[in-house]
Amino acid sequence: MELARDIPRLWRAPTTRLQDRTRVVRCLVDHVVVTVPEGGAQVKAEVHWHGGQTSTLEVPRGQTGQHRHVAEPELIELVRHLARDFSDV
């Protein structure tokens, strides 16, 4: 129980590496079931924890051809403008 109380502190510690967080998750999660309803706006994920508990969450479904790493239109226009005057060579 004492170790379980230390997990949040371990998780937030600036010295905890991504690899360490991944290992913690693998110790806690048994498996995840993701359901994508046809035409639905939400994706449902069921996290099955070691010990038998289940957590369910729903997240917005991504749009086809879009991802979260998209440059702002102003930045794209600036790059196009600069490309006319400056070579990348």
C-alpha positions in Angstrom: 0.0 0.0 0.0 2.9 2.4 0.8 4.3 1.8 -2.7 0.9 2.5 -4.3 0.8 5.9 -2.5 4.3 6.7 -4.0 3.2 6.1 -7.6 1.8 9.6 -8.2 4.9 11.2 -6.8 7.1 8.9 -8.9 5.0 9.7 -12.0 5.3 13.5 -11.6 9.0 13.5 -10.6 11.1 15.4 -13.2 13.7 12.6 -13.0 11.2 9.9 -14.1 12.0 9.0 -17.7 9.4 8.0 -20.3 10.8 4.4 -20.2 10.1 4.3 -16.5 6.5 5.5 -16.8 6.0 2.9 -19.5 7.2 0.2 -17.2 4.9 1.4 -14.4 1.9 1.3 -16.8 2.8 -2.2 -17.9 2.8 -3.3 -14.3 -0.6 -1.8 -13.6 -2.6 -2.4 -16.9 -3.6 -5.9 -18.0 -5.0 -5.0 -21.3 -7.0 -2.2 -23.2 -10.0 -2.8 -25.4 -10.7 0.0 -27.9 -14.1 0.2 -29.7 -14.6 2.5 -32.7 -18.3 2.7 -33.5 -19.1 3.1 -37.2 -19.7 6.7 -37.9 -19.5 7.6 -34.2 -17.9 10.8 -33.0 -16.3 9.1 -29.9 -13.8 6.3 -29.4 -14.4 4.1 -26.3 -11.5 2.6 -24.4 -11.8 0.1 -21.6 -8.7 -0.2 -19.4 -8.6 -3.5 -17.6 -6.3 -3.2 -14.6 -4.4 -6.0 -12.9 -6.6 -6.8 -9.9 -9.8 -6.9 -11.9 -11.0 -3.3 -12.0 -12.0 -1.7 -15.3 -12.0 2.0 -16.3 -13.9 3.3 -19.3 -13.2 6.5 -21.1 -14.4 8.1 -24.3 -12.4 10.5 -26.4 -13.2 12.4 -29.6 -12.5 10.4 -32.7 -9.9 12.0 -35.0 -10.8 13.3 -38.4 -9.5 11.5 -41.4 -6.3 13.1 -42.7 -5.8 15.2 -39.5 -3.6 14.7 -36.6 -2.6 16.8 -33.6 0.7 17.9 -35.0 -0.5 20.6 -37.5 1.2 23.9 -38.1 -0.8 27.0 -37.8 -2.0 28.5 -41.2 0.0 31.7 -40.4 3.2 29.7 -40.0 2.6 27.9 -43.3 2.0 31.2 -45.1 5.2 32.7 -43.6 7.3 29.7 -44.8 5.8 30.0 -48.3 6.6 33.7 -48.3 10.2 33.2 -47.1 10.7 30.3 -49.6 10.2 32.8 -52.5 13.2 34.9 -51.3 15.5 32.4 -49.7 17.0 29.1 -50.8 17.3 26.1 -48.6 20.6 25.2 -50.2 
